[in-house]
Amino acid sequence: MKSRPAVVRVTGRSALVLTLAAVMSLFAFCWPLLWKPGAGMTGGSQTPLVFALLLPVVIAVVMTEISGGDLDVKALALLGVLSAVGAAVRPLSAGTAGLELVFFLIIIAGRVFGPGFGFVLGNTTLFASALITSGVGPWLPFQMLAAGFVGLGAGLLPRARAWLEVAMLAAYGFVAGFGYGWLMDLAFWPFTLGGASELSFVPGAPVGENLHRFVLYNLATSMAWNAGRALSNAVLVVLLGPAMLRILRRAARRAAFE
């Protein structure tokens, strides 16, 4: 089966920018484990706020680099339609036992149209959803970037056909559901509990100790939500994935993207 070219091409320079963004994002999400809290978290530490202000710049640079000059009018229209659909679907599912229907669409689109398109779609979908639901806040850049990497990862999966492709996407959706939740929990974990709890972040503690505390915190507070997201991703891919793959691939053939 001949593979179609990606709707948004990731050039060598774009890949370098994306790699640098991934490294910066790692620090943004994992700062409780990687950052040395010289000022501690009990006072007015501005570390998460700085990252929240910095991440939109990183997202803008990466999206401009990936899509600049390579996103034609038809691809832009498709991006708008899929972003609108995802933004409309997300409020119907988010908050119900961890179910997140929006990631299914991001994963399938990233698989069909390539990693660059998947990354951009993840960002625009979460941004549009936040505008609809008044969910704009310091957490939004983290959500956008995490969703973008979900779409990016789907586009980077190896080639497969028929049931093997569906099984691979279902497994990826399951893992991505947990990964998204872990990243979001880790970024804001220090502010959710008091310092007296065994699940709390301890400024200056060894990485191993804080990681152990985070695992306990995640198991106690977020496992059900993350499992719901992961299972919903896998189930939707198995039930609706084959049809959605055919529909989007047919749309790509008819659009004949430049």
GUDO-906984 format. One record per residue (C-alpha): residue in one letter; residue number from 1; x, y negated, z negated. Coordinates in nm, 3 decimals. Example, Ala and Ser with C-alpha at 12.3 -4.5 7.8 and 13.67 -1.06 7.14 Angstrom:
residues 2
+---------+-----+---------+---------+---------+
| residuo | num |       u |       v |       w |
+---------+-----+---------+---------+---------+
|       A |   1 |   1.230 |   0.450 |  -0.780 |
|       S |   2 |   1.367 |   0.106 |  -0.714 |
+---------+-----+---------+---------+---------+
//
This chain:
residues 258
+---------+-----+---------+---------+---------+
| residuo | num |       u |       v |       w |
+---------+-----+---------+---------+---------+
|       M |   1 |   0.000 |   0.000 |   0.000 |
|       K |   2 |   0.151 |  -0.328 |   0.112 |
|       S |   3 |   0.156 |  -0.585 |  -0.165 |
|       R |   4 |   0.035 |  -0.936 |  -0.096 |
|       P |   5 |   0.257 |  -1.235 |  -0.173 |
|       A |   6 |   0.183 |  -1.411 |  -0.499 |
|       V |   7 |  -0.051 |  -1.710 |  -0.479 |
|       V |   8 |   0.194 |  -1.913 |  -0.687 |
|       R |   9 |   0.552 |  -1.818 |  -0.609 |
|       V |  10 |   0.805 |  -1.808 |  -0.893 |
|       T |  11 |   1.136 |  -1.921 |  -0.747 |
|       G |  12 |   1.474 |  -1.877 |  -0.907 |
|       R |  13 |   1.462 |  -2.226 |  -1.057 |
|       S |  14 |   1.109 |  -2.170 |  -1.182 |
|       A |  15 |   1.217 |  -1.844 |  -1.344 |
|       L |  16 |   1.500 |  -2.026 |  -1.522 |
|       V |  17 |   1.264 |  -2.297 |  -1.648 |
|       L |  18 |   1.019 |  -2.031 |  -1.762 |
|       T |  19 |   1.292 |  -1.843 |  -1.947 |
|       L |  20 |   1.399 |  -2.158 |  -2.130 |
|       A |  21 |   1.035 |  -2.227 |  -2.215 |
|       A |  22 |   0.999 |  -1.874 |  -2.351 |
|       V |  23 |   1.298 |  -1.926 |  -2.581 |
|       M |  24 |   1.158 |  -2.256 |  -2.707 |
|       S |  25 |   0.820 |  -2.092 |  -2.753 |
|       L |  26 |   0.979 |  -1.817 |  -2.959 |
|       F |  27 |   1.106 |  -2.077 |  -3.204 |
|       A |  28 |   0.768 |  -2.252 |  -3.202 |
|       F |  29 |   0.575 |  -1.935 |  -3.287 |
|       C |  30 |   0.830 |  -1.772 |  -3.514 |
|       W |  31 |   0.959 |  -2.077 |  -3.698 |
|       P |  32 |   0.867 |  -1.935 |  -4.044 |
|       L |  33 |   1.119 |  -1.656 |  -3.986 |
|       L |  34 |   1.382 |  -1.834 |  -3.776 |
|       W |  35 |   1.384 |  -2.185 |  -3.918 |
|       K |  36 |   1.587 |  -2.270 |  -4.227 |
|       P |  37 |   1.337 |  -2.464 |  -4.440 |
|       G |  38 |   1.573 |  -2.710 |  -4.598 |
|       A |  39 |   1.284 |  -2.935 |  -4.700 |
|       G |  40 |   1.054 |  -2.645 |  -4.788 |
|       M |  41 |   0.687 |  -2.623 |  -4.701 |
|       T |  42 |   0.542 |  -2.757 |  -5.021 |
|       G |  43 |   0.600 |  -3.116 |  -4.928 |
|       G |  44 |   0.534 |  -3.292 |  -4.602 |
|       S |  45 |   0.725 |  -3.068 |  -4.365 |
|       Q |  46 |   0.648 |  -3.171 |  -4.010 |
|       T |  47 |   0.804 |  -2.871 |  -3.835 |
|       P |  48 |   0.478 |  -2.722 |  -3.696 |
|       L |  49 |   0.355 |  -3.069 |  -3.597 |
|       V |  50 |   0.677 |  -3.134 |  -3.407 |
|       F |  51 |   0.637 |  -2.807 |  -3.222 |
|       A |  52 |   0.270 |  -2.884 |  -3.153 |
|       L |  53 |   0.375 |  -3.213 |  -2.993 |
|       L |  54 |   0.668 |  -3.056 |  -2.808 |
|       L |  55 |   0.482 |  -2.759 |  -2.660 |
|       P |  56 |   0.255 |  -2.967 |  -2.431 |
|       V |  57 |   0.570 |  -3.113 |  -2.276 |
|       V |  58 |   0.711 |  -2.763 |  -2.227 |
|       I |  59 |   0.383 |  -2.641 |  -2.077 |
|       A |  60 |   0.362 |  -2.941 |  -1.842 |
|       V |  61 |   0.720 |  -2.894 |  -1.719 |
|       V |  62 |   0.674 |  -2.520 |  -1.660 |
|       M |  63 |   0.337 |  -2.556 |  -1.486 |
|       T |  64 |   0.471 |  -2.836 |  -1.266 |
|       E |  65 |   0.777 |  -2.634 |  -1.175 |
|       I |  66 |   0.579 |  -2.317 |  -1.101 |
|       S |  67 |   0.294 |  -2.473 |  -0.906 |
|       G |  68 |   0.461 |  -2.777 |  -0.754 |
|       G |  69 |   0.444 |  -2.756 |  -0.376 |
|       D |  70 |   0.330 |  -2.392 |  -0.380 |
|       L |  71 |  -0.033 |  -2.430 |  -0.491 |
|       D |  72 |  -0.240 |  -2.499 |  -0.181 |
|       V |  73 |  -0.596 |  -2.635 |  -0.180 |
|       K |  74 |  -0.757 |  -2.290 |  -0.170 |
|       A |  75 |  -0.544 |  -2.162 |  -0.458 |
|       L |  76 |  -0.622 |  -2.478 |  -0.656 |
|       A |  77 |  -0.995 |  -2.426 |  -0.598 |
|       L |  78 |  -0.967 |  -2.063 |  -0.708 |
|       L |  79 |  -0.777 |  -2.171 |  -1.018 |
|       G |  80 |  -1.053 |  -2.419 |  -1.102 |
|       V |  81 |  -1.328 |  -2.162 |  -1.057 |
|       L |  82 |  -1.158 |  -1.894 |  -1.268 |
|       S |  83 |  -1.069 |  -2.149 |  -1.538 |
|       A |  84 |  -1.430 |  -2.265 |  -1.553 |
|       V |  85 |  -1.559 |  -1.908 |  -1.575 |
|       G |  86 |  -1.313 |  -1.825 |  -1.852 |
|       A |  87 |  -1.396 |  -2.145 |  -2.041 |
|       A |  88 |  -1.767 |  -2.064 |  -2.020 |
|       V |  89 |  -1.724 |  -1.703 |  -2.129 |
|       R |  90 |  -1.494 |  -1.765 |  -2.424 |
|       P |  91 |  -1.749 |  -1.941 |  -2.652 |
|       L |  92 |  -1.989 |  -1.650 |  -2.602 |
|       S |  93 |  -1.744 |  -1.399 |  -2.748 |
|       A |  94 |  -1.488 |  -1.570 |  -2.971 |
|       G |  95 |  -1.563 |  -1.531 |  -3.340 |
|       T |  96 |  -1.761 |  -1.208 |  -3.306 |
|       A |  97 |  -1.554 |  -0.929 |  -3.463 |
|       G |  98 |  -1.248 |  -1.053 |  -3.278 |
|       L |  99 |  -1.398 |  -0.994 |  -2.933 |
|       E | 100 |  -1.227 |  -1.209 |  -2.670 |
|       L | 101 |  -1.368 |  -1.162 |  -2.321 |
|       V | 102 |  -1.155 |  -1.435 |  -2.168 |
|       F | 103 |  -0.830 |  -1.236 |  -2.173 |
|       F | 104 |  -0.975 |  -0.971 |  -1.943 |
|       L | 105 |  -1.013 |  -1.231 |  -1.669 |
|       I | 106 |  -0.663 |  -1.372 |  -1.726 |
|       I | 107 |  -0.509 |  -1.025 |  -1.710 |
|       I | 108 |  -0.689 |  -0.920 |  -1.391 |
|       A | 109 |  -0.617 |  -1.252 |  -1.216 |
|       G | 110 |  -0.251 |  -1.239 |  -1.318 |
|       R | 111 |  -0.228 |  -0.888 |  -1.179 |
|       V | 112 |  -0.387 |  -0.979 |  -0.846 |
|       F | 113 |  -0.244 |  -1.326 |  -0.781 |
|       G | 114 |   0.096 |  -1.298 |  -0.943 |
|       P | 115 |   0.275 |  -1.405 |  -1.262 |
|       G | 116 |   0.289 |  -1.775 |  -1.175 |
|       F | 117 |  -0.086 |  -1.794 |  -1.120 |
|       G | 118 |  -0.149 |  -1.589 |  -1.436 |
|       F | 119 |   0.058 |  -1.826 |  -1.646 |
|       V | 120 |  -0.114 |  -2.136 |  -1.510 |
|       L | 121 |  -0.460 |  -1.978 |  -1.545 |
|       G | 122 |  -0.399 |  -1.883 |  -1.908 |
|       N | 123 |  -0.307 |  -2.242 |  -1.990 |
|       T | 124 |  -0.589 |  -2.411 |  -1.797 |
|       T | 125 |  -0.854 |  -2.169 |  -1.925 |
|       L | 126 |  -0.772 |  -2.224 |  -2.291 |
|       F | 127 |  -0.745 |  -2.599 |  -2.235 |
|       A | 128 |  -1.084 |  -2.617 |  -2.063 |
|       S | 129 |  -1.240 |  -2.399 |  -2.332 |
|       A | 130 |  -1.106 |  -2.628 |  -2.604 |
|       L | 131 |  -1.261 |  -2.930 |  -2.435 |
|       I | 132 |  -1.599 |  -2.757 |  -2.414 |
|       T | 133 |  -1.600 |  -2.635 |  -2.774 |
|       S | 134 |  -1.427 |  -2.939 |  -2.930 |
|       G | 135 |  -1.140 |  -2.710 |  -3.022 |
|       V | 136 |  -0.863 |  -2.959 |  -2.954 |
|       G | 137 |  -0.607 |  -2.965 |  -3.234 |
|       P | 138 |  -0.244 |  -2.886 |  -3.317 |
|       W | 139 |  -0.319 |  -2.517 |  -3.257 |
|       L | 140 |  -0.422 |  -2.571 |  -2.892 |
|       P | 141 |  -0.071 |  -2.583 |  -2.737 |
|       F | 142 |   0.010 |  -2.257 |  -2.914 |
|       Q | 143 |  -0.309 |  -2.095 |  -2.782 |
|       M | 144 |  -0.245 |  -2.221 |  -2.428 |
|       L | 145 |   0.111 |  -2.097 |  -2.417 |
|       A | 146 |   0.027 |  -1.758 |  -2.569 |
|       A | 147 |  -0.257 |  -1.708 |  -2.319 |
|       G | 148 |  -0.027 |  -1.819 |  -2.038 |
|       F | 149 |   0.224 |  -1.552 |  -2.124 |
|       V | 150 |  -0.055 |  -1.293 |  -2.132 |
|       G | 151 |  -0.131 |  -1.378 |  -1.768 |
|       L | 152 |   0.237 |  -1.394 |  -1.682 |
|       G | 153 |   0.301 |  -1.048 |  -1.825 |
|       A | 154 |   0.013 |  -0.900 |  -1.628 |
|       G | 155 |   0.166 |  -1.031 |  -1.307 |
|       L | 156 |   0.504 |  -0.880 |  -1.391 |
|       L | 157 |   0.375 |  -0.526 |  -1.442 |
|       P | 158 |   0.515 |  -0.267 |  -1.198 |
|       R | 159 |   0.324 |  -0.150 |  -0.891 |
|       A | 160 |   0.059 |   0.115 |  -0.935 |
|       R | 161 |  -0.253 |   0.235 |  -0.756 |
|       A | 162 |  -0.604 |   0.355 |  -0.835 |
|       W | 163 |  -0.659 |   0.499 |  -1.182 |
|       L | 164 |  -0.292 |   0.460 |  -1.277 |
|       E | 165 |  -0.314 |   0.085 |  -1.226 |
|       V | 166 |  -0.630 |   0.063 |  -1.436 |
|       A | 167 |  -0.471 |   0.271 |  -1.714 |
|       M | 168 |  -0.161 |   0.051 |  -1.709 |
|       L | 169 |  -0.367 |  -0.269 |  -1.728 |
|       A | 170 |  -0.581 |  -0.126 |  -2.009 |
|       A | 171 |  -0.269 |  -0.038 |  -2.209 |
|       Y | 172 |  -0.124 |  -0.383 |  -2.141 |
|       G | 173 |  -0.450 |  -0.550 |  -2.247 |
|       F | 174 |  -0.446 |  -0.354 |  -2.572 |
|       V | 175 |  -0.089 |  -0.457 |  -2.654 |
|       A | 176 |  -0.146 |  -0.817 |  -2.541 |
|       G | 177 |  -0.450 |  -0.844 |  -2.769 |
|       F | 178 |  -0.236 |  -0.768 |  -3.071 |
|       G | 179 |   0.056 |  -0.977 |  -2.945 |
|       Y | 180 |  -0.158 |  -1.287 |  -2.903 |
|       G | 181 |  -0.298 |  -1.252 |  -3.253 |
|       W | 182 |   0.041 |  -1.191 |  -3.412 |
|       L | 183 |   0.193 |  -1.498 |  -3.250 |
|       M | 184 |  -0.093 |  -1.725 |  -3.352 |
|       D | 185 |  -0.097 |  -1.588 |  -3.708 |
|       L | 186 |   0.277 |  -1.624 |  -3.746 |
|       A | 187 |   0.282 |  -1.988 |  -3.637 |
|       F | 188 |   0.026 |  -2.098 |  -3.898 |
|       W | 189 |   0.071 |  -1.834 |  -4.167 |
|       P | 190 |   0.265 |  -2.061 |  -4.412 |
|       F | 191 |  -0.039 |  -2.291 |  -4.449 |
|       T | 192 |  -0.309 |  -2.032 |  -4.514 |
|       L | 193 |  -0.218 |  -1.911 |  -4.863 |
|       G | 194 |  -0.070 |  -2.049 |  -5.181 |
|       G | 195 |   0.284 |  -1.970 |  -5.285 |
|       A | 196 |   0.178 |  -1.741 |  -5.568 |
|       S | 197 |   0.037 |  -1.467 |  -5.346 |
|       E | 198 |   0.242 |  -1.166 |  -5.238 |
|       L | 199 |   0.123 |  -1.238 |  -4.886 |
|       S | 200 |   0.249 |  -1.597 |  -4.883 |
|       F | 201 |   0.539 |  -1.745 |  -4.694 |
|       V | 202 |   0.836 |  -1.816 |  -4.924 |
|       P | 203 |   1.060 |  -2.103 |  -4.804 |
|       G | 204 |   1.425 |  -2.002 |  -4.803 |
|       A | 205 |   1.359 |  -1.631 |  -4.858 |
|       P | 206 |   1.548 |  -1.378 |  -4.643 |
|       V | 207 |   1.399 |  -1.301 |  -4.304 |
|       G | 208 |   1.327 |  -0.941 |  -4.405 |
|       E | 209 |   1.128 |  -1.047 |  -4.710 |
|       N | 210 |   0.916 |  -1.300 |  -4.524 |
|       L | 211 |   0.861 |  -1.054 |  -4.240 |
|       H | 212 |   0.739 |  -0.796 |  -4.492 |
|       R | 213 |   0.504 |  -1.053 |  -4.644 |
|       F | 214 |   0.375 |  -1.146 |  -4.299 |
|       V | 215 |   0.302 |  -0.782 |  -4.209 |
|       L | 216 |   0.103 |  -0.743 |  -4.531 |
|       Y | 217 |  -0.078 |  -1.071 |  -4.464 |
|       N | 218 |  -0.163 |  -0.968 |  -4.110 |
|       L | 219 |  -0.290 |  -0.625 |  -4.218 |
|       A | 220 |  -0.505 |  -0.778 |  -4.489 |
|       T | 221 |  -0.654 |  -1.073 |  -4.302 |
|       S | 222 |  -0.623 |  -1.035 |  -3.926 |
|       M | 223 |  -0.600 |  -0.668 |  -3.833 |
|       A | 224 |  -0.973 |  -0.635 |  -3.765 |
|       W | 225 |  -0.975 |  -0.941 |  -3.540 |
|       N | 226 |  -0.664 |  -0.835 |  -3.352 |
|       A | 227 |  -0.795 |  -0.481 |  -3.311 |
|       G | 228 |  -1.125 |  -0.615 |  -3.179 |
|       R | 229 |  -0.944 |  -0.829 |  -2.924 |
|       A | 230 |  -0.718 |  -0.543 |  -2.818 |
|       L | 231 |  -1.002 |  -0.292 |  -2.787 |
|       S | 232 |  -1.225 |  -0.533 |  -2.596 |
|       N | 233 |  -0.942 |  -0.599 |  -2.350 |
|       A | 234 |  -0.885 |  -0.227 |  -2.291 |
|       V | 235 |  -1.254 |  -0.139 |  -2.264 |
|       L | 236 |  -1.331 |  -0.423 |  -2.024 |
|       V | 237 |  -1.036 |  -0.330 |  -1.802 |
|       V | 238 |  -1.154 |   0.032 |  -1.785 |
|       L | 239 |  -1.520 |  -0.056 |  -1.722 |
|       L | 240 |  -1.493 |  -0.368 |  -1.506 |
|       G | 241 |  -1.131 |  -0.371 |  -1.394 |
|       P | 242 |  -1.165 |  -0.167 |  -1.073 |
|       A | 243 |  -1.453 |  -0.383 |  -0.947 |
|       M | 244 |  -1.282 |  -0.710 |  -1.042 |
|       L | 245 |  -0.957 |  -0.602 |  -0.878 |
|       R | 246 |  -1.142 |  -0.530 |  -0.553 |
|       I | 247 |  -1.335 |  -0.859 |  -0.566 |
|       L | 248 |  -1.031 |  -1.077 |  -0.631 |
|       R | 249 |  -0.817 |  -0.896 |  -0.377 |
|       R | 250 |  -1.088 |  -0.937 |  -0.118 |
|       A | 251 |  -1.103 |  -1.308 |  -0.202 |
|       A | 252 |  -0.725 |  -1.330 |  -0.161 |
|       R | 253 |  -0.740 |  -1.164 |   0.181 |
|       R | 254 |  -1.017 |  -1.393 |   0.305 |
|       A | 255 |  -0.852 |  -1.706 |   0.167 |
|       A | 256 |  -0.520 |  -1.622 |   0.339 |
|       F | 257 |  -0.319 |  -1.830 |   0.094 |
|       E | 258 |  -0.023 |  -2.012 |   0.238 |
+---------+-----+---------+---------+---------+
//
